[in-house]
Amino acid sequence: MAATSFYALHELHVFAIRNSPDFKLGCEYGKTALSEILNTPITLLPLVTRTERRHLAGRFAALRDATDVPHAISAYTNGCEAIVGYDDHFKAIDHIVPYRSPDDYV
């Protein structure tokens, strides 16, 4: 089963806005992208609570980018078998939640 979180969806929307000619068009691109993703059989994971984040953040201190921590905590608390990404940031926590590239699943 494939899953994503609100964290990733937010990043997708922001990416669309930042990479379009103007804000209005970026919002339209972002909305279309979100709609396409949400119309797949993907499971949508909830945001982690502040308590979970505060309690588990230290476990993921090896992540260089603080914005990766919520993704890792979400994957961990939801029992995901792996985190799939295009960059290797998550290799630092491979012993907690395995890191895979998209090529591993295609």
GURO-408156 format. One record per atom (N, C-alpha, C): residue number from 1; residue in one letter; chain; x, y, z. Coordinates in nm, 2 decimals. Layout:
REM GURO-408156
> NUM;a;A;X;Y;Z
...
REM end
This chain:
REM GURO-408156
> 1;m;A;0.08;-0.12;0.00
> 1;m;A;0.00;0.00;0.00
> 1;m;A;0.09;0.12;0.00
> 2;a;A;0.06;0.22;-0.08
> 2;a;A;0.13;0.34;-0.09
> 2;a;A;0.06;0.45;0.00
> 3;a;A;0.14;0.53;0.06
> 3;a;A;0.08;0.63;0.15
> 3;a;A;0.16;0.76;0.13
> 4;t;A;0.09;0.87;0.17
> 4;t;A;0.16;1.00;0.17
> 4;t;A;0.09;1.08;0.29
> 5;s;A;0.15;1.19;0.32
> 5;s;A;0.10;1.26;0.44
> 5;s;A;0.07;1.41;0.39
> 6;f;A;0.00;1.48;0.48
> 6;f;A;-0.03;1.62;0.45
> 6;f;A;0.09;1.70;0.43
> 7;y;A;0.20;1.66;0.50
> 7;y;A;0.33;1.73;0.49
> 7;y;A;0.37;1.73;0.34
> 8;a;A;0.37;1.61;0.28
> 8;a;A;0.42;1.60;0.14
> 8;a;A;0.32;1.67;0.04
> 9;l;A;0.19;1.67;0.07
> 9;l;A;0.10;1.74;-0.01
> 9;l;A;0.12;1.89;0.00
> 10;h;A;0.15;1.94;0.11
> 10;h;A;0.17;2.08;0.13
> 10;h;A;0.30;2.12;0.05
> 11;e;A;0.40;2.04;0.06
> 11;e;A;0.53;2.07;-0.02
> 11;e;A;0.50;2.07;-0.17
> 12;l;A;0.42;1.98;-0.21
> 12;l;A;0.38;1.97;-0.35
> 12;l;A;0.31;2.10;-0.40
> 13;h;A;0.22;2.15;-0.32
> 13;h;A;0.15;2.27;-0.35
> 13;h;A;0.24;2.39;-0.36
> 14;v;A;0.33;2.40;-0.26
> 14;v;A;0.43;2.51;-0.25
> 14;v;A;0.52;2.50;-0.37
> 15;f;A;0.56;2.38;-0.41
> 15;f;A;0.65;2.36;-0.52
> 15;f;A;0.58;2.42;-0.65
> 16;a;A;0.46;2.39;-0.67
> 16;a;A;0.38;2.43;-0.78
> 16;a;A;0.38;2.59;-0.79
> 17;i;A;0.35;2.65;-0.67
> 17;i;A;0.35;2.79;-0.66
> 17;i;A;0.48;2.86;-0.70
> 18;r;A;0.59;2.80;-0.64
> 18;r;A;0.72;2.86;-0.66
> 18;r;A;0.78;2.84;-0.80
> 19;n;A;0.72;2.74;-0.87
> 19;n;A;0.78;2.71;-1.00
> 19;n;A;0.68;2.75;-1.12
> 20;s;A;0.60;2.84;-1.09
> 20;s;A;0.51;2.88;-1.20
> 20;s;A;0.53;3.03;-1.22
> 21;p;A;0.48;3.08;-1.33
> 21;p;A;0.50;3.22;-1.37
> 21;p;A;0.44;3.32;-1.27
> 22;d;A;0.33;3.29;-1.21
> 22;d;A;0.27;3.38;-1.11
> 22;d;A;0.19;3.30;-1.00
> 23;f;A;0.16;3.37;-0.90
> 23;f;A;0.09;3.30;-0.78
> 23;f;A;-0.04;3.23;-0.82
> 24;k;A;-0.12;3.30;-0.89
> 24;k;A;-0.25;3.25;-0.93
> 24;k;A;-0.24;3.12;-1.01
> 25;l;A;-0.16;3.12;-1.11
> 25;l;A;-0.14;3.00;-1.19
> 25;l;A;-0.07;2.89;-1.11
> 26;g;A;0.02;2.92;-1.02
> 26;g;A;0.08;2.83;-0.93
> 26;g;A;-0.02;2.76;-0.84
> 27;c;A;-0.12;2.84;-0.79
> 27;c;A;-0.22;2.78;-0.71
> 27;c;A;-0.31;2.68;-0.79
> 28;e;A;-0.33;2.72;-0.91
> 28;e;A;-0.41;2.63;-1.00
> 28;e;A;-0.33;2.50;-1.03
> 29;y;A;-0.20;2.51;-1.06
> 29;y;A;-0.12;2.39;-1.08
> 29;y;A;-0.12;2.31;-0.96
> 30;g;A;-0.10;2.37;-0.84
> 30;g;A;-0.09;2.29;-0.72
> 30;g;A;-0.22;2.22;-0.69
> 31;k;A;-0.33;2.29;-0.71
> 31;k;A;-0.46;2.23;-0.69
> 31;k;A;-0.49;2.11;-0.78
> 32;t;A;-0.45;2.12;-0.91
> 32;t;A;-0.46;2.02;-1.01
> 32;t;A;-0.38;1.90;-0.97
> 33;a;A;-0.25;1.92;-0.92
> 33;a;A;-0.16;1.82;-0.88
> 33;a;A;-0.22;1.74;-0.76
> 34;l;A;-0.27;1.82;-0.66
> 34;l;A;-0.33;1.75;-0.54
> 34;l;A;-0.45;1.67;-0.58
> 35;s;A;-0.53;1.72;-0.67
> 35;s;A;-0.65;1.64;-0.71
> 35;s;A;-0.61;1.51;-0.78
> 36;e;A;-0.51;1.52;-0.87
> 36;e;A;-0.46;1.40;-0.94
> 36;e;A;-0.41;1.30;-0.84
> 37;i;A;-0.33;1.34;-0.74
> 37;i;A;-0.28;1.24;-0.64
> 37;i;A;-0.39;1.19;-0.56
> 38;l;A;-0.48;1.27;-0.51
> 38;l;A;-0.59;1.22;-0.42
> 38;l;A;-0.69;1.14;-0.49
> 39;n;A;-0.69;1.14;-0.62
> 39;n;A;-0.78;1.05;-0.70
> 39;n;A;-0.71;0.91;-0.73
> 40;t;A;-0.60;0.89;-0.67
> 40;t;A;-0.53;0.75;-0.68
> 40;t;A;-0.57;0.67;-0.56
> 41;p;A;-0.54;0.55;-0.55
> 41;p;A;-0.57;0.47;-0.43
> 41;p;A;-0.47;0.49;-0.32
> 42;i;A;-0.40;0.60;-0.31
> 42;i;A;-0.30;0.62;-0.21
> 42;i;A;-0.37;0.65;-0.08
> 43;t;A;-0.31;0.60;0.03
> 43;t;A;-0.36;0.63;0.17
> 43;t;A;-0.30;0.77;0.21
> 44;l;A;-0.39;0.85;0.27
> 44;l;A;-0.35;0.98;0.32
> 44;l;A;-0.33;0.97;0.47
> 45;l;A;-0.21;0.99;0.52
> 45;l;A;-0.17;0.98;0.66
> 45;l;A;-0.20;1.12;0.72
> 46;p;A;-0.24;1.12;0.85
> 46;p;A;-0.26;1.24;0.92
> 46;p;A;-0.13;1.31;0.97
> 47;l;A;-0.14;1.44;1.00
> 47;l;A;-0.03;1.50;1.06
> 47;l;A;0.00;1.44;1.20
> 48;v;A;0.12;1.44;1.24
> 48;v;A;0.15;1.39;1.38
> 48;v;A;0.12;1.50;1.48
> 49;t;A;0.09;1.46;1.60
> 49;t;A;0.06;1.56;1.70
> 49;t;A;0.18;1.63;1.75
> 50;r;A;0.17;1.74;1.81
> 50;r;A;0.28;1.81;1.87
> 50;r;A;0.35;1.73;1.97
> 51;t;A;0.28;1.65;2.05
> 51;t;A;0.33;1.56;2.15
> 51;t;A;0.42;1.46;2.08
> 52;e;A;0.37;1.39;1.98
> 52;e;A;0.44;1.29;1.91
> 52;e;A;0.57;1.35;1.85
> 53;r;A;0.56;1.47;1.79
> 53;r;A;0.68;1.53;1.73
> 53;r;A;0.78;1.57;1.84
> 54;r;A;0.74;1.62;1.95
> 54;r;A;0.83;1.66;2.05
> 54;r;A;0.89;1.53;2.11
> 55;h;A;0.81;1.43;2.13
> 55;h;A;0.86;1.30;2.19
> 55;h;A;0.96;1.23;2.10
> 56;l;A;0.94;1.23;1.97
> 56;l;A;1.01;1.15;1.87
> 56;l;A;1.12;1.22;1.80
> 57;a;A;1.12;1.36;1.80
> 57;a;A;1.22;1.43;1.72
> 57;a;A;1.36;1.39;1.74
> 58;g;A;1.40;1.36;1.87
> 58;g;A;1.54;1.32;1.90
> 58;g;A;1.58;1.20;1.83
> 59;r;A;1.49;1.11;1.81
> 59;r;A;1.51;0.98;1.74
> 59;r;A;1.56;1.00;1.59
> 60;f;A;1.52;1.12;1.54
> 60;f;A;1.55;1.15;1.40
> 60;f;A;1.65;1.26;1.38
> 61;a;A;1.73;1.29;1.49
> 61;a;A;1.82;1.40;1.49
> 61;a;A;1.93;1.38;1.38
> 62;a;A;1.95;1.26;1.33
> 62;a;A;2.05;1.24;1.22
> 62;a;A;2.01;1.30;1.09
> 63;l;A;1.88;1.34;1.07
> 63;l;A;1.84;1.41;0.95
> 63;l;A;1.90;1.55;0.94
> 64;r;A;1.97;1.58;0.83
> 64;r;A;2.03;1.71;0.82
> 64;r;A;1.93;1.82;0.80
> 65;d;A;1.82;1.79;0.74
> 65;d;A;1.72;1.90;0.71
> 65;d;A;1.60;1.88;0.81
> 66;a;A;1.58;1.98;0.89
> 66;a;A;1.47;1.97;0.99
> 66;a;A;1.33;1.95;0.93
> 67;t;A;1.32;1.99;0.80
> 67;t;A;1.19;1.98;0.74
> 67;t;A;1.16;1.83;0.70
> 68;d;A;1.26;1.74;0.71
> 68;d;A;1.24;1.60;0.69
> 68;d;A;1.19;1.53;0.81
> 69;v;A;1.21;1.59;0.93
> 69;v;A;1.17;1.52;1.05
> 69;v;A;1.02;1.49;1.06
> 70;p;A;0.93;1.58;1.02
> 70;p;A;0.79;1.54;1.03
> 70;p;A;0.75;1.42;0.94
> 71;h;A;0.82;1.42;0.82
> 71;h;A;0.79;1.30;0.73
> 71;h;A;0.84;1.17;0.80
> 72;a;A;0.95;1.18;0.86
> 72;a;A;1.01;1.06;0.92
> 72;a;A;0.92;1.01;1.04
> 73;i;A;0.88;1.11;1.12
> 73;i;A;0.79;1.08;1.23
> 73;i;A;0.66;1.02;1.19
> 74;s;A;0.60;1.08;1.08
> 74;s;A;0.48;1.03;1.03
> 74;s;A;0.49;0.88;0.98
> 75;a;A;0.60;0.86;0.90
> 75;a;A;0.62;0.72;0.85
> 75;a;A;0.64;0.63;0.97
> 76;y;A;0.72;0.67;1.07
> 76;y;A;0.75;0.58;1.19
> 76;y;A;0.62;0.55;1.26
> 77;t;A;0.54;0.65;1.30
> 77;t;A;0.42;0.63;1.38
> 77;t;A;0.31;0.56;1.31
> 78;n;A;0.31;0.56;1.18
> 78;n;A;0.21;0.49;1.10
> 78;n;A;0.26;0.36;1.05
> 79;g;A;0.38;0.31;1.09
> 79;g;A;0.42;0.18;1.06
> 79;g;A;0.46;0.16;0.92
> 80;c;A;0.50;0.26;0.85
> 80;c;A;0.54;0.25;0.71
> 80;c;A;0.66;0.16;0.69
> 81;e;A;0.66;0.08;0.59
> 81;e;A;0.78;-0.02;0.57
> 81;e;A;0.90;0.05;0.51
> 82;a;A;0.88;0.17;0.45
> 82;a;A;0.99;0.25;0.40
> 82;a;A;0.95;0.39;0.37
> 83;i;A;1.05;0.48;0.36
> 83;i;A;1.03;0.62;0.31
> 83;i;A;1.09;0.62;0.17
> 84;v;A;1.01;0.66;0.07
> 84;v;A;1.05;0.67;-0.07
> 84;v;A;1.08;0.81;-0.11
> 85;g;A;1.20;0.84;-0.16
> 85;g;A;1.23;0.97;-0.20
> 85;g;A;1.33;0.97;-0.31
> 86;y;A;1.34;1.09;-0.38
> 86;y;A;1.44;1.11;-0.48
> 86;y;A;1.58;1.15;-0.43
> 87;d;A;1.59;1.20;-0.31
> 87;d;A;1.72;1.24;-0.26
> 87;d;A;1.75;1.13;-0.15
> 88;d;A;1.87;1.14;-0.10
> 88;d;A;1.91;1.04;0.00
> 88;d;A;1.91;1.09;0.14
> 89;h;A;1.84;1.20;0.17
> 89;h;A;1.84;1.25;0.31
> 89;h;A;1.80;1.15;0.41
> 90;f;A;1.71;1.06;0.37
> 90;f;A;1.65;0.97;0.47
> 90;f;A;1.74;0.84;0.49
> 91;k;A;1.85;0.83;0.41
> 91;k;A;1.94;0.72;0.44
> 91;k;A;2.00;0.73;0.58
> 92;a;A;2.00;0.85;0.64
> 92;a;A;2.06;0.87;0.77
> 92;a;A;1.98;0.80;0.88
> 93;i;A;1.85;0.77;0.85
> 93;i;A;1.77;0.70;0.95
> 93;i;A;1.72;0.56;0.89
> 94;d;A;1.79;0.51;0.80
> 94;d;A;1.76;0.38;0.73
> 94;d;A;1.74;0.27;0.84
> 95;h;A;1.81;0.28;0.95
> 95;h;A;1.80;0.18;1.05
> 95;h;A;1.67;0.19;1.13
> 96;i;A;1.60;0.30;1.12
> 96;i;A;1.48;0.32;1.19
> 96;i;A;1.36;0.30;1.09
> 97;v;A;1.36;0.37;0.98
> 97;v;A;1.26;0.35;0.88
> 97;v;A;1.34;0.34;0.75
> 98;p;A;1.34;0.22;0.68
> 98;p;A;1.42;0.20;0.56
> 98;p;A;1.39;0.31;0.46
> 99;y;A;1.50;0.35;0.39
> 99;y;A;1.49;0.44;0.28
> 99;y;A;1.49;0.37;0.15
> 100;r;A;1.41;0.40;0.05
> 100;r;A;1.40;0.35;-0.08
> 100;r;A;1.39;0.46;-0.18
> 101;s;A;1.44;0.43;-0.30
> 101;s;A;1.42;0.53;-0.41
> 101;s;A;1.30;0.48;-0.49
> 102;p;A;1.24;0.57;-0.57
> 102;p;A;1.12;0.53;-0.65
> 102;p;A;1.16;0.41;-0.74
> 103;d;A;1.28;0.41;-0.79
> 103;d;A;1.33;0.29;-0.88
> 103;d;A;1.31;0.16;-0.81
> 104;d;A;1.31;0.15;-0.68
> 104;d;A;1.30;0.03;-0.61
> 104;d;A;1.15;-0.03;-0.62
> 105;y;A;1.06;0.06;-0.66
> 105;y;A;0.92;0.02;-0.67
> 105;y;A;0.87;0.02;-0.81
> 106;v;A;0.95;0.06;-0.91
> 106;v;A;0.90;0.07;-1.05
> 106;v;A;0.95;-0.05;-1.12
REM end
